[in-house]
Amino acid sequence: MPKDTLGPLPPEFAALIRPELPGLIKEIGIEVVHAYPEYARLLDGPYGHGIRVGVEQSISAFVDRVAEPSAPSALRDEMCRRFGRFEAYEGRSMESLQGAYRLGARIALRRAKKVGRSHHLSPTMMLSFADALFAYVEELEALSREGYLEVRARSGEQSEVLRRRLLHLLLAGRPTPGTAVAELAEQAAWPLPVQVTLVALRAPAELERSELDNDVLTDLGDPRPHLLIPGPLAPGRRRMLDTALFGARAAVGLTVATAEARHSLRWARRTLELVDAGVIEAGPLAQAADHLVPLWLHSDPALLDRLTERELAPIAGLTPARRGRLVETLRVWLDTRGTAVRMGELLAVHPQTVRYRMRSLESLFGDQLADPERRFAMEAALRATHRR
């Protein structure tokens, strides 16, 4: 607030108000404690003297400002910021402190009116005083808000750092002592859950963080951003994610014991990769639990390629067109063990064509088709290549 706001008040006015200060300060203290009982404990505690000094300094500074508009206010400014910091440390909002300031202003105005009547001050001067007083209170509130937000920002940053460290510890690839995790969780004020569910996000993370529940741990700055949700993905958690993601693509890992969190994230990330590769159907939120077989089949792509080469070696030398027809027929036969008529319906060909192809497959693969273990390996390879 510009200091010249108090300009209309003559400096002599300060001389009339100053004798009232001891009684005014006492009256304000009584009424503030009555209206805001939480301050009674503070005034009786170890910080009580400092708080009283701060109140006196704020009131005296106003009178000094009236007497000398250019009077320095550094001490008062710092005291107001301390009030705001203290409210933040106590875990309260600014409402009580703002209310106390305004109550003090009303009491001061009531005392000033009494002084005005006894000295026959003009109504215009009293209006100027009221105007200046409430503008001054706004200035005090702004200073206290600075201190309050300073602490909140610092504690928020510190809490975020602790929570991110906790997330990294939970996802560490090596075994971590349970006491270390429990201690860090306590420092971060994060109740340690029995189970967790990890969510992998596409980078850069497009997320409405304000929509996330308070207990969700995040690392959105990681090259592969991710979230940790305590417990399973219950319907309420799913709605939270849908709202926070706002259409951005993500994948949910399996719910696991907290000590196994890294596996849930690994599965979530692999699910997202398979969505991008077209193996898993795209959607805003893919869930690993719905795609366990593809995740298993594609857990080691290089090994899968070797398996496919081995199992389909008998038809490797055929023309691409013929090889494609036989592979599709073999896949349907392994899936259904159906009759030629049923397979013909699925392949959209005549049953006689199916019989001809099956004879070709029996000739090429021989006993391989009768061996349950080889059939299983062949089916796994064909399912994987079909999805790709």
C-alpha positions, -999 to +999 in steps of 0.1 A: +000+000+000+014+034-009+024+053+022+008+085+011-026+069+017-023+084+052-017+119+039-051+134+048-044+128+085-026+157+103+005+146+123-011+161+154-036+133+153-009+109+164-004+129+195-040+124+205-039+086+198-006+077+213-017+080+250-044+055+242-020+028+230-014+008+263-051+005+270-059-002+233-033-030+230-047-046+262-083-044+249-074-059+216-055-088+232-085-096+254-111-095+226-089-114+201-083-142+225-121-143+232-129-145+195-101-168+186-094-191+216-065-208+198-044-177+204-048-180+242-026-210+242+000-192+221+001-161+243+006-182+274+033-203+257+070-197+251+062-175+221+037-153+240+061-124+246+072-123+210+036-122+198+027-094+222+057-074+210+046-080+174+011-067+182+024-037+199+049-030+171+021-032+145-002-008+163+026+016+172+039+016+137+005+029+125+006+058+149+042+065+138+031+065+102+005+091+110+031+113+128+057+108+101+045+092+068+080+083+058+088+065+091+107+032+085+087+000+089+112-028+085+108-042+120+070-042+117+072-058+082+093-087+096+070-091+126+040-095+103+058-120+081+066-139+112+029-140+122+022-155+088+050-180+091+038-191+125+003-197+112+018-219+085+039-238+110+009-244+131-010-259+102-037-233+101-051-212+073-048-174+072-084-169+082-079-166+119-050-142+116-069-120+091-099-121+114-077-110+143-063-081+123-097-069+113-111-073+148-082-052+161-089-025+135-126-024+146-115-020+183-090+007+173-117+026+154-140+024+183-113+039+206-105+066+180-141+076+177-142+081+215-110+102+212-125+122+183-157+130+203-137+142+233-115+164+211-143+175+187-126+162+156-145+166+124-164+137+108-142+141+077-111+135+098-126+104+114-136+090+080-100+096+068-088+078+099-111+048+093-100+047+057-063+048+066-067+022+094-083-004+072-059+002+044-031-003+069-047-036+080-047-048+044-010-040+043-004-061+074-024-090+060-004-088+027+029-090+047+017-119+068+005-137+037+040-134+023+055-152+053+027-178+052+032-186+016+069-187+020+066-215+046+039-233+027+060-233-005+091-244+013+073-272+032+055-282+000+088-285-019+104-304+010+075-327+012+076-333-026+113-341-024+108-366+004+079-382-014+099-385-046+128-400-027+104-425-011+091-434-045+126-440-058+134-461-028+103-482-033+113-488-069+149-495-063+161-527-081+180-539-050+165-550-017+159-521+006+157-525+044+121-521+056+131-497+083+146-473+058+114-472+038+093-469+070+114-440+083+112-421+050+075-427+048+071-413+083+092-382+074+070-377+043+038-381+063+028-409+039+010-440+054+029-470+041+004-493+023+004-531+021-001-530-016+005-506-045-003-501-081+020-483-105+010-463-135+033-455-165+027-423-184+038-413-219+064-385-218+060-356-216+035-363-188+002-346-195-015-347-162-038-325-141-019-329-108-045-312-087-070-340-096-047-367-080-054-379-045-030-366-019-015-400-012-005-406-048+033-405-053+045-390-086+077-385-106+066-366-137+101-353-143+115-387-151+122-395-188+096-422-182+071-405-159+051-427-135+027-427-105+023-449-075-012-454-062-015-470-027-037-501-029-055-515-059-071-495-087-105-493-071-134-476-090-128-443-072-091-444-081-100-452-117-122-421-118-094-400-103-070-412-130-094-407-158-100-371-146-063-364-141-052-379-174-078-360-194-074-383-224-036-387-222-024-423-227-012-443-197-009-479-186-016-495-152+006-523-138-006-551-116-014-545-079+015-560-059+029-560-024+046-527-017+081-544-017+074-556-052+065-521-066+092-522-093+075-552-110+042-533-112+060-504-129+079-527-153+046-543-164+029-510-167+057-497-189+058-528-210+020-525-215+024-490-227+051-501-251+029-528-265+001-503-270+025-481-290+036-512-310+000-520-318+001-554-300-024-542-274-054-523-284-050-486-278-071-468-252-067-440-227-059-463-199-046-498-207-044-523-177-017-549-176-042-572-158-062-574-190-032-584-212-012-609-192-006-634-221+007-607-245+029-593-217+043-628-211+048-636-248+065-603-255+086-601-223+117-611-243+113-601-280+147-615-291+140-649-275+105-648-291+120-643-325+143-673-320+113-694-308+093-684-339+122-692-362+126-726-347+089-735-346+081-723-382+113-735-397+095-762-419+077-735-439+105-709-439+115-717-475+080-713-490+068-683-510+055-655-487+019-660-501+019-698-494+036-694-461+010-668-450-019-691-459-004-721-441+005-700-410-031-687-408-045-722-412-022-736-386-031-708-361-068-715-365-063-752-361-042-748-329-068-723-316-099-744-323-089-780-332-121-776-353-135-795-382-127-785-418-162-770-420-157-749-389-121-738-399-134-730-434-159-706-419-133-689-398-108-687-427-135-678-453-125-707-476-140-740-487-137-770-464-118-788-491-092-760-492-088-765-454-082-803-459-056-796-486-038-771-464-038-794-434-023-823-454+004-799-465+011-789-428+012-825-417+037-832-445+059-803-436+057-805-397+054-843-393+053-855-357+057-819-345+019-814-347+013-845-325+037-834-298+018-814-271+050-795-260+058-785-295+022-776-302+023-753-272+055-736-283+041-733-319+009-717-306+028-692-284+049-682-314+019-678-337-001-659-312+028-634-307+035-630-344-003-626-351-006-598-326+025-581-342 
